[in-house]
């Protein structure tokens, strides 16, 4: 009986210590909704949000699951470029930007080094090996095992732990994404953990938020992935808009400023968008106004116009939100003043 009381006392002390150390975890069965095991959805969420994000050089390697370690040499649209640091990325972007209706190509020079989503670094000696990395990334994306880059957790955070086998509580301070990934990748079948909420995070559109539970973390991920999908759709729509602009000629059908339509100021002009990001307005009297344009995307597609040398055309100088477009009509709204709208009609 004395032995039984001793064991009972030790177990009770362990449970009390566990409760005091981890207010987020009720008991080893995980009755608290924030209690997690190796197989928990939250474990997967935290692992994916802390994977190495290789999307920053996708314009170079086309793989969000990895990034190329510099230096590297590549032929970009046939031009050999030595990329020694991230400052040299601009060389690649500038070559891509010379024309906006061509097929951009990057031919990498091997061997090169790559950092993978699990933070390991590998040497790739040929295109076949590199294709295997690209295919693995495609498979991870298709199965929902790739990095969630649309949620960035602010560190440090604290993980409260409980070892079922040892009946032992503890805590771990996580100071970086790599540390979080390593921890979540190594949670054993005898461990439980809880995030010491609240934590802070930033989602894809730059919104900062406070997260107070696993459920709120899941909601933040769901919302951020939706935002990311909207941004990806905007990128595709931007490419479609560029094609429409380049392949057609346009006139100003409507230019409203606070309800006043001044489209007649441009009635004699035809707008011609070239693939080198220049735009020319030519009148029936052969007078010419030159300008530039740029299409970019955020949550929306944006068209920036910049004309010089003509006061009427200077009024068109704006960053315009593309509210709708078809092959024949492009409807724009000033990004800074919703009362200003512009409609371009293909002729």
N, C-alpha and C positions, 0 to 999 in steps of 0.2 A: 504494500500500500504506500509506503514511504517513497519507494522508487517511482510509482505511478504519479504521486503528487509532485515529485521533483521534475519528471518529464513534462507534466501538465504545466507546471510553473514556468519552465524554460520556454515552452511553446507560447504561453500567454505573454511572456515578456517579449518574445520575438514579434508576435502579432502587434502588441502595443507599440513597439519600436518602429515597426513598419508603418503603422497608422500615423504616428507622430511625424515620421520623416516624409511620408508621402500622403499628403492630404488628397491627392488626386486618385489614389488607388485604395479601394475598400478592402479587398482580400484577394487571395490567390486565384479565386474563380473569376476575378475581373468584373464584379458587379458594377463598378463605376464605369460609365461609358468611355472614359478616357484611358482605361487600362488596355494595354496592347501587348500582344505576343508577336512572335516572328512572322505569323501569317496574317496579321491584322491589315485592314485597308490602310490605316494610318501609317503603318510601317512601310508599306508600298509607296504611299504618297510622299512620305519624308525621304525615302530613298530616291524616288524619281525627281523630286524638287532639288535634291542635292547632288545629282549626277553632274559630271563635268559638262558644261554647255559649250559645244563647239560650233554653235550657229553663227558666231561673229565673223567667220571667214567663209561662209557658205558661197559667196560670190566667187571664191577661189577654188574650193574643193567640192562644193555641192553636197556636203554631208554635215548635218547638224549634230550627229553623234560623236564627231571627232573634229580635231583641228590639226592643221599642219604646223609643225614646229619650225620656226625660222632659224637660219636662213634657208631659202629654197629658190630654185630657178624654174621659170615656166615660160612657155610661149603663149602670149595673150593675143588672140586674133592675129597670130603669126609674128608678133613682135616679142623678142626675147627680153624678159624682165628679171632682174635679180632683186629678190625681196629679202632684205637684210633685217628689217624691223617692221613693226606695224605702220610706221610712217610711210613705208613704201607701198602699202595697200592702195594709196591714192593713185599711184601709177596705173594699177590695174583698173581702178574705177574710171580714171580719165580715158583710158583706151576704150573701155566699154561705152563710155558716154559720147564718143565721137559721132556715132550713128545710133539711132534708136529703133531701127527696123531691121537690123542685121542679126545674124546668129552668132552670139559671142561664144568663143571657145577658149579653153585653157588646157594646154598640154604640159603636164608636170614632168620635171626631170628627176629621174631616180638615180641613186637611192635618196630617200627622205625619211624624216621621222614624224610620227603621228601620235598625238595624245588622244586616248580613247575615253569613252564616257565613264569608265571606272577609274580614271586618272592614271592608268598605266601608259607607258610610252613604248612604242614599237618601231622598229626600222622596217621600212617597206622598200623592197629592192626592185620591184617591177610592177607593171600595170595590172597583171593578174592578181597579185597579192592585194593591190589597192582596191580592185574591183570586189574582192571578198569582203573588205571592210565596208564598202558602199552597200553591198547586198545585205550584210548583217544589220546595217543601220535601217535599211528599208524594211526588213523583217521586224525589227524592234518597234518601229513606228506603226506597222500594220497590226501588231499584237498588243499595243499599249504598254510597251516596256521601255520606251525611250525617255529621255529627260523631259521633265516639265519645266521649261524655261520661263513660263509666264508668271510664276510666283517666286519672288526672291525674299527669303526670310532674312531678317536682320539679326545678326549675332552680336554677343553671345546669347545662347539659350541654355536652359538647364533641363536635363533628362533625369527623372526620378526612377530608380531601379529597384527590382525585387528578384532575388534568386530563389526559386521554388525549392531547389534541392538543398541549398544551404540555409534556407529561411533567413536570408540576409538582405537588409535594405542598403541603399546607397544613392549617390547622385553623381552625375557626370556633367561638367560644363563643356558645351560644344561651342567652339570659337570660329568655325568655318564650315563651308559646304562640304569640303573634303572630309573633315572630321565627322560630320553628320552622316555622310554616305558610308564611311567606314563602319560607324557604329551600327547603322541600320542593316548593313550587309552581314553583320556578324552577331545579330541577336540570336541566341540559342533557344532550343526548345524548352529549356528550364528557366528562362528569363521572362519577366514582365517589366514593362516600363510605362511611364506616363510623362508627357510633356508638362513642364511647369509653366502653365499659362498664367497671364497673357503673354503673347509674343507679337512682334510687329512684322509686317511683310509689305512688299510693293508688288502690285500685279502689272500685267502687260501694258496697260495704258498709262502707267505712272501713278495710279491711285495708291496711296498709302493707307493701310488698315491695321487695326488691332484685332487679333484672333484670340478667342478665349476658350476654345474647346476643339476637340477633334472634329466635331460636326461643322463648326465654323471654318476649320481648315479645309474640309471637303467642299464646302460651299464656295470658298474663295478660289479653290482650284477649278471647280466647275465654271464659275463666272470668268475666270481668267482665260480658260481654254476657249470659251465662247468669244471673248474679246480677241484672242489670238486668231481664231478662225475668221472673224470679221476683218481683221487687219490683213490676213492672207488673201481673202476675197478682194479687198481693195487693191492689193498688188496686182492681181490678175486683171481686174477691171481697168487699172491704170495702163496695163500693156495693151488691152483692147482699145482704149481711148487713143493711145498713141497711134495705133494702126489706122484708126478712122481719120484722125487728123492728117496724117501723112498722105493717105490715099484719096483725100477729097479736097475740094475748095469750098470756102464758106463765105457767107455774108452775115451781117448783124441783122437779125430779125427783130430783136427787142433789146433795149437797154434802159431799164427802169431804175430811176433814183428817186426814192420817196414818192413813187407813183407817177413820176413824169417820165415819158418815153422819149428818148433823144436818139432813137435808131436812125432817124433821117440824116444825122450828121455823117453816117457811114454808108448811105444808100448806094453810092457810086463805087464802093470799094469791094474787091474780092480778096479774101484772106487765104494765103497759101502757106501751109506748114511744111517745112522741109525736115528731112531726117537728121539734119545736123543741129537741130534745136533752134533754128532761125524761123521767123515768120515774116512774110512780106505782104503788105496790103497795097494792091495796085488799083488805081481808079480808072474809070472809062476814059479819062483824059490823060492817062499814062503817068500820072504823078504817083510816087512810091513812098511808102512809109515802112521803115525797117524796124524789126524788133526781134525779141527772143522769147522762147517759151520753155517751160519745164513741167513735166508731169511727175508728181510724187504721191505717195499714199501714206495715210495714217489709219484712222478708223474710216476716213472717207478718202476719195480720190481728189487731189488738188491740182489745179492748173494755174501756173503763174505766168502772167503776161507782162512784158516790159517793152514799151515802145519809146522812141525818142524822136525829137525834132518836130513834133506836131502836138499842139495843145489839146486838140480833140481826142487824139489817140492816147495821150497821157492819162485821160480819164479811165482808160481801160486797164491801166497799170495796177494790178491787184493780184492777190492770191485768191483764186476762185474755188469754192467747193463745188464739185460736180454733183448736182442733185439728181440728175438723170441723163442718160445718153442713149441714142440709137445710132444706126448707120447714117441717119439723115439729120438728126437734131441733137444738139448738146445744150443742156440747161445748166446755168451756173449761178451761184450765189456768193456774194462777197463773204470771205471767211471772217471778216471783222464787222460787217454791217448787213444784216439779213434783209434790209430794205433795198439793197442794191442787187439787181439781178441782170444777167446777160444771157441771151439765147442766140446761139450760132446755128445757122441753117445751111446744110450742104446744097450746092447749086449744081 
